[in-house]
Amino acid sequence: MPARDLVHAWLALLLLSYGTVLIASSGTQGSVWMAGGVLGLAGLKARVILARYLGLSASRFWMRVFDLVIGLFLVAAFGLYLFGSGR
């Protein structure tokens, strides 16, 4: 993998992490939007790592499988958050 792709992936992870920090420090603790935003950004970070660092972007099948698995996990985590918070 070219070094340029790794740098782009690293920058994307850096920006997504910064977005997570901004959402988490927004002062709306316990907000449904905050939880959804943090989980959404976590899913995007997982996708960048799988696609770029592990090289799965070359295989459409495996990217779709991992997108489905990660998406289902994030939806389940959000559902558990909603159930636990009593909303």
C-alpha positions as CSV (number, residue, x, y, z in Angstrom):
1,M,0.0,0.0,0.0
2,P,1.4,3.4,-0.9
3,A,2.4,5.7,1.9
4,R,0.1,8.4,0.6
5,D,-3.0,6.2,1.2
6,L,-1.8,5.5,4.8
7,V,-1.4,9.2,5.4
8,H,-4.9,9.9,4.1
9,A,-6.3,7.2,6.3
10,W,-4.4,8.6,9.3
11,L,-5.7,12.1,8.6
12,A,-9.3,10.7,8.2
13,L,-8.9,9.0,11.6
14,L,-7.5,12.1,13.1
15,L,-10.5,14.2,11.9
16,L,-13.0,11.6,12.9
17,S,-11.5,11.4,16.4
18,Y,-11.6,15.2,16.6
19,G,-15.3,15.1,15.7
20,T,-15.8,12.5,18.5
21,V,-14.2,14.8,21.0
22,L,-16.3,17.8,19.8
23,I,-19.5,15.8,20.2
24,A,-18.5,14.3,23.6
25,S,-17.6,17.7,25.0
26,S,-20.6,19.5,23.7
27,G,-22.2,19.5,27.1
28,T,-25.3,17.5,26.2
29,Q,-24.5,14.5,28.4
30,G,-27.0,11.7,28.0
31,S,-28.3,13.1,24.7
32,V,-29.6,10.6,22.2
33,W,-28.0,12.7,19.4
34,M,-24.7,12.6,21.2
35,A,-24.8,8.8,21.5
36,G,-25.8,8.3,17.9
37,G,-23.1,10.7,16.7
38,V,-20.3,9.0,18.7
39,L,-21.4,5.6,17.5
40,G,-21.7,6.8,13.9
41,L,-18.2,8.2,14.0
42,A,-16.9,5.0,15.6
43,G,-18.4,3.1,12.6
44,L,-16.7,5.4,10.2
45,K,-13.4,5.0,12.0
46,A,-13.8,1.2,11.9
47,R,-14.5,1.4,8.2
48,V,-11.4,3.4,7.5
49,I,-9.2,1.0,9.5
50,L,-10.7,-2.0,7.7
51,A,-10.5,-0.5,4.3
52,R,-7.1,1.2,4.4
53,Y,-5.0,-0.4,7.0
54,L,-6.2,-4.0,6.5
55,G,-6.5,-3.5,2.7
56,L,-10.1,-4.7,2.5
57,S,-11.0,-2.0,0.0
58,A,-9.7,-4.3,-2.7
59,S,-12.5,-6.8,-1.9
60,R,-16.1,-5.5,-2.3
61,F,-17.5,-8.7,-0.8
62,W,-15.5,-8.5,2.4
63,M,-16.1,-4.7,2.8
64,R,-19.9,-5.3,2.5
65,V,-19.7,-8.1,5.0
66,F,-17.8,-6.0,7.5
67,D,-20.1,-3.0,6.8
68,L,-23.1,-5.2,7.6
69,V,-21.6,-6.7,10.8
70,I,-20.3,-3.3,12.1
71,G,-23.7,-1.6,11.2
72,L,-25.6,-4.3,13.1
73,F,-23.3,-4.0,16.1
74,L,-23.7,-0.2,16.2
75,V,-27.5,-0.4,15.9
76,A,-27.5,-3.0,18.7
77,A,-25.3,-0.8,20.8
78,F,-27.5,2.2,20.2
79,G,-30.6,0.1,21.1
80,L,-29.0,-1.0,24.3
81,Y,-28.2,2.7,25.1
82,L,-31.8,3.7,24.5
83,F,-33.1,0.7,26.6
84,G,-30.7,1.5,29.4
85,S,-31.4,5.2,29.5
86,G,-35.2,4.6,29.6
87,R,-36.0,6.5,26.5
